[in-house]
Amino acid sequence: MSTNERLAALAAAGVSIWLDDLSRERLRSGNLLELIRDWYVVGVTTNPTIFASALAEGDAYDEQIRELAARGASVEDAVREITVADVQQACDVFSGTWETTNGLDGRVSLEVDPGLAHNTEETVAQALDLWKAVDRPNLLVKIPATEAGVPAITRALAEGVSVNVTLIFSVERYRKVMDAYLAGLEQAAANGHQLASIESVASFFVSRVDTEIDKRLEAIGTPEALEMRGKAAIANSRLAYAAYEEMFSGQRWEALAARGARVQRPLWASTGVKNPDYPDTLYVTELVVAGTVNTMPEATLKAFADHGEVHGDRVTGRAAEAQAVFDALERVGIDVTDVFLTLENEGVQKFEKSWDELGETVRAKLDQAK
């Protein structure tokens, strides 16, 4: 496919387009290179669900599986070697993008075991291990924004590790994540690291907020409640962006910026639309603002390439409007605090389940190869 004008417009608006998918087949077939060349893709994210799906399909991993089985590798070691190998290859594919954007884009994310989401010490240890194992400057280690994950973010950054903070749902938690980032940079500087070499994004989840709140609005069932469907996710993201603008200003940030630090860019995650009644490009078009990342599943990327529209900045200066949405949600009976707690718990559980499925798939393939 030739260069796409709609995606070109999105990139020109200052949005970094990342793909929310990675597989060895995508790497081997040249598909990832095609997406970089013709679809304006400048990064890729992974998670346990993505790896579990990739391992379950096709034969791209069979040769490595046979080698691992021959030397008696454990399931845990096999999972690590397989995922690290894919991420290393992807990092190499994106090395040109990384260089031409001065390290801003061309990034590939690899997540710590989600089973460690409530253990700070083990999260830090695995983050450092993955950073060393992949050994690529354009890696981002994904750490969840759980209560235990927040201090792990600071400690990983303090060791010079670039971090993608995942599973952020509430603005309150997002503020803690940004504070953890600033603290990590301060400690990294004290440890002698060059701040310009450290990159971070904060993955603020979008569609799942509408999915959970819409379900609760429908259970309430009043006309006022039903009228609020489909409004929460965009409003939540706009409030998050306002918090981002606030945090990355003032003396504390300026002192770090003077030493070469970069802002921790907002990344709009979970941007595939789950409700067929909503436009399938909703969480792209309505979240256009320069200096952000939108990580999309391939279906959303193709939908935007086909019929997506860029109407300029849809985020800056809309905090008051967004807050009015949440005030209305609370008036009709939505417990917003409970919504965000539910989403975080479910997010961790889903990734743990996918991690377990990944392990079982690898176990079965190892047994078959023996």
C-alpha positions in Angstrom: 0.0 0.0 0.0 1.2 3.5 -0.8 1.8 6.1 1.9 -1.5 6.8 3.6 -2.7 10.4 3.7 -4.9 10.0 6.8 -2.2 8.5 8.8 0.2 11.2 7.5 -2.2 13.8 8.8 -2.3 12.2 12.2 1.5 12.1 12.3 1.7 15.7 11.2 -0.6 16.6 14.1 2.2 15.4 16.4 0.7 12.0 17.3 3.2 9.1 17.4 1.5 6.1 15.9 2.5 2.8 17.6 1.2 -0.6 16.9 -0.3 -2.6 19.7 0.9 -6.0 18.4 4.0 -8.0 17.8 4.7 -11.5 16.5 7.6 -13.3 15.0 5.5 -13.9 11.8 5.0 -10.1 11.5 8.8 -9.7 11.9 9.7 -12.5 9.4 7.2 -11.5 6.7 8.4 -8.0 6.5 5.0 -6.7 7.6 6.4 -4.6 10.4 8.8 -3.0 8.0 5.9 -2.2 5.7 3.9 -0.6 8.5 6.9 1.6 9.3 7.5 2.5 5.7 3.9 3.1 4.5 1.7 3.4 7.6 3.6 5.9 9.7 4.1 3.3 12.6 7.0 4.5 14.8 6.8 2.1 17.7 5.3 -1.1 19.0 3.9 -2.3 22.3 3.5 -5.8 23.6 1.7 -7.5 26.5 1.1 -11.0 27.7 -2.1 -11.3 25.7 -0.2 -10.4 22.5 2.5 -13.0 23.1 0.0 -15.7 24.0 -1.8 -15.2 20.8 1.4 -15.1 18.7 2.6 -18.4 20.2 -0.7 -20.2 19.7 -0.7 -19.5 16.0 1.4 -20.8 13.1 4.9 -22.3 13.2 7.2 -19.3 13.4 8.4 -20.3 16.9 8.9 -24.1 16.2 12.6 -23.9 15.5 13.4 -22.1 18.7 11.0 -24.3 20.7 12.9 -27.4 19.4 16.2 -25.9 20.5 14.9 -25.0 23.9 13.4 -28.5 24.4 16.7 -30.1 23.3 18.6 -28.4 26.1 15.9 -29.0 28.7 14.9 -25.4 29.2 12.2 -24.7 31.8 8.9 -23.1 30.8 9.9 -19.9 32.6 13.2 -19.7 30.8 11.6 -20.6 27.5 9.0 -17.8 27.8 11.7 -15.3 28.7 14.0 -16.3 25.8 11.2 -16.3 23.2 9.8 -12.9 24.2 13.2 -11.3 24.5 14.2 -12.6 21.1 11.1 -11.1 19.5 11.6 -7.8 21.2 15.3 -7.7 20.3 14.4 -8.2 16.6 11.7 -5.5 16.8 14.1 -3.1 18.4 16.6 -3.7 15.6 13.8 -3.1 13.0 13.0 0.2 14.7 16.6 1.3 15.1 16.5 3.6 12.2 13.3 5.3 13.6 15.0 5.6 17.0 18.0 7.3 15.5 16.1 9.7 13.2 13.8 10.8 16.1 16.8 11.2 18.5 15.5 8.4 20.7 12.0 9.7 21.0 10.3 7.0 18.9 11.4 3.6 17.5 10.5 2.1 20.9 9.5 -1.4 21.7 7.9 -2.4 25.0 8.3 -5.6 27.0 6.3 -6.2 30.2 7.4 -7.6 33.5 5.6 -10.7 34.7 2.1 -9.4 35.7 2.1 -11.8 38.5 4.6 -9.4 40.2 2.2 -6.4 40.0 1.9 -6.3 43.8 5.5 -6.9 44.6 7.8 -3.9 44.3 11.1 -5.7 44.9 10.5 -8.5 42.4 9.2 -6.0 39.8 12.4 -3.9 40.1 14.6 -7.0 39.8 12.8 -8.3 36.7 12.8 -4.8 35.1 16.6 -4.6 35.5 17.0 -8.2 34.2 14.9 -7.5 31.1 16.8 -4.3 30.4 20.1 -6.2 30.5 18.7 -9.2 28.6 17.3 -7.3 25.6 20.3 -4.9 25.6 18.8 -2.4 23.2 18.7 1.3 23.9 15.2 1.6 22.3 13.6 -0.8 24.7 10.9 0.3 27.1 10.2 -2.0 30.1 6.5 -2.0 31.0 5.7 -1.7 34.7 2.1 -1.6 35.9 0.9 1.5 37.8 -0.3 -0.5 40.8 0.4 0.7 44.3 3.4 -1.6 44.4 4.4 -0.7 40.8 4.7 3.0 41.4 7.8 2.9 43.6 9.2 0.3 41.2 9.0 2.8 38.4 11.1 5.3 40.3 13.7 2.7 41.2 14.0 1.3 37.6 14.4 4.8 36.2 17.0 5.6 38.8 19.1 2.8 37.3 18.8 4.3 33.8 16.0 2.0 32.6 13.5 3.5 30.2 10.0 2.7 31.3 6.5 2.3 29.8 4.0 2.6 32.7 1.0 0.5 31.9 -2.6 0.0 33.3 -3.3 3.7 34.3 -7.0 4.3 34.6 -7.5 7.3 37.0 -6.1 10.8 36.9 -5.2 10.4 40.6 -3.0 7.4 39.9 -1.6 9.1 36.9 -0.4 12.0 39.0 1.5 9.5 41.2 3.0 7.9 38.1 4.3 11.3 36.9 5.7 12.1 40.4 7.4 8.7 40.4 8.9 9.6 37.0 10.3 12.9 38.3 11.7 11.2 41.4 13.3 8.6 39.2 15.0 11.2 37.0 16.3 13.0 40.1 17.8 9.8 41.5 19.1 8.8 38.0 20.9 12.1 37.8 22.4 11.6 41.3 23.5 8.1 40.1 25.4 9.7 37.2 23.0 8.7 34.4 22.5 11.0 31.4 18.9 12.0 31.6 18.6 12.5 27.8 19.1 8.8 27.4 16.1 7.9 29.6 12.7 7.8 27.9 9.3 7.1 29.4 5.6 7.0 28.4 2.6 6.7 30.6 -0.1 4.4 29.2 -3.5 5.8 30.0 -6.2 3.3 29.2 -9.2 4.6 27.3 -11.8 2.2 25.9 -12.1 0.1 29.0 -13.3 3.1 30.9 -16.3 3.5 28.6 -17.0 -0.3 28.7 -17.2 -0.4 32.5 -19.0 2.9 33.0 -21.5 2.2 30.2 -22.4 -1.1 31.8 -23.1 0.7 35.1 -25.1 3.4 33.3 -27.3 0.8 31.6 -27.9 -0.9 35.0 -29.1 2.4 36.4 -31.3 2.8 33.3 -32.6 6.3 33.8 -32.8 8.6 30.8 -30.1 10.8 32.4 -27.8 7.8 32.9 -28.3 6.5 29.4 -27.5 9.9 28.0 -24.0 9.7 29.5 -22.9 6.6 27.7 -19.7 6.8 25.6 -18.6 10.1 27.2 -16.4 9.0 30.1 -13.3 7.7 28.4 -12.6 10.8 26.3 -13.3 13.0 29.3 -11.0 11.0 31.5 -8.2 11.3 29.0 -8.6 15.0 28.6 -8.4 15.4 32.4 -5.3 13.3 32.4 -3.7 15.6 29.8 -4.5 18.6 31.9 -2.7 16.9 34.8 0.2 16.2 32.5 0.5 19.9 31.5 0.5 20.9 35.1 3.1 18.3 36.3 5.5 19.1 33.5 5.9 22.8 34.3 7.3 24.7 37.3 10.7 24.6 39.0 11.0 20.9 39.7 10.5 20.0 36.0 12.6 22.9 34.7 15.6 21.8 36.8 15.4 18.3 35.2 14.8 19.7 31.7 17.9 21.8 32.1 19.9 18.6 32.6 18.5 17.1 29.4 15.4 15.3 30.7 12.4 14.5 28.4 8.8 14.7 29.4 7.0 11.5 30.1 4.7 11.5 27.1 1.0 10.5 27.6 0.3 7.3 25.6 -3.4 6.6 24.8 -3.7 2.8 25.3 -6.6 0.4 24.7 -7.8 2.6 21.8 -9.7 -0.2 19.9 -13.4 0.6 20.1 -15.3 -2.2 21.8 -18.8 -0.9 21.4 -20.0 -1.3 17.7 -22.4 1.6 18.2 -19.4 4.0 18.5 -17.2 5.2 15.6 -14.3 2.7 15.2 -11.8 5.6 15.2 -13.3 7.4 18.2 -10.4 7.1 20.5 -7.9 8.3 17.9 -9.7 11.3 16.4 -10.9 12.6 19.7 -7.5 12.3 21.4 -5.4 14.1 18.8 -2.9 16.4 20.6 0.8 17.0 19.7 3.4 15.2 21.8 1.3 12.1 22.6 1.4 8.5 21.5 -1.6 6.5 20.3 -0.9 2.7 20.4 -3.5 0.9 18.2 -4.4 -2.6 17.4 -4.0 -3.3 13.7 -7.8 -3.2 13.1 -7.9 0.4 14.5 -4.9 1.4 12.5 -6.5 0.1 9.3 -9.8 1.8 10.1 -8.1 5.1 10.6 -6.2 4.7 7.4 -9.4 4.0 5.6 -11.7 6.7 7.0 -10.2 8.4 10.0 -10.3 12.1 10.3 -8.0 14.7 12.0 -9.8 17.8 13.3 -6.9 19.4 15.0 -6.2 19.4 18.7 -9.1 17.8 20.5 -7.7 17.7 24.0 -5.9 21.0 25.1 -8.0 23.4 27.1 -11.0 21.0 27.6 -10.5 20.1 31.2 -13.5 22.0 32.5 -15.8 20.3 29.9 -14.3 16.9 30.9 -14.8 17.5 34.6 -18.5 18.4 33.9 -18.9 14.9 32.4 -17.6 13.3 35.6 -19.8 15.6 37.8 -22.8 14.4 35.8 -21.7 10.7 36.1 -21.6 11.0 39.9 -25.0 12.7 40.0 -26.6 9.8 38.2 -25.0 7.4 40.7 -21.6 6.2 39.2 -19.0 5.5 41.9 -16.0 6.6 39.9 -13.5 5.5 42.5 -14.9 2.0 42.4 -14.8 2.0 38.6 -11.1 2.7 38.5 -10.3 0.2 41.2 -12.3 -2.5 39.4 -10.5 -1.7 36.1 -7.1 -1.9 37.7 -7.8 -5.2 39.4 -9.3 -6.6 36.2 -6.4 -5.4 34.1 -3.9 -7.2 36.3 -6.0 -10.3 36.4 -6.4 -10.4 32.6 -2.7 -10.0 32.0 -2.0 -12.7 34.6 -4.4 -15.1 32.9 -2.7 -14.4 29.5 0.7 -14.9 31.1 -0.5 -18.3 32.4 -1.9 -19.1 28.9 1.4 -18.2 27.4 3.2 -20.5 29.8 0.8 -23.4 29.1 1.2 -22.9 25.3 5.0 -23.0 25.7 4.8 -26.0 28.0 2.7 -27.9 25.4 5.0 -27.0 22.6 8.1 -28.0 24.6 6.5 -31.4 25.4 5.6 -31.9 21.8 9.1 -31.1 20.6 10.8 -33.6 23.0 
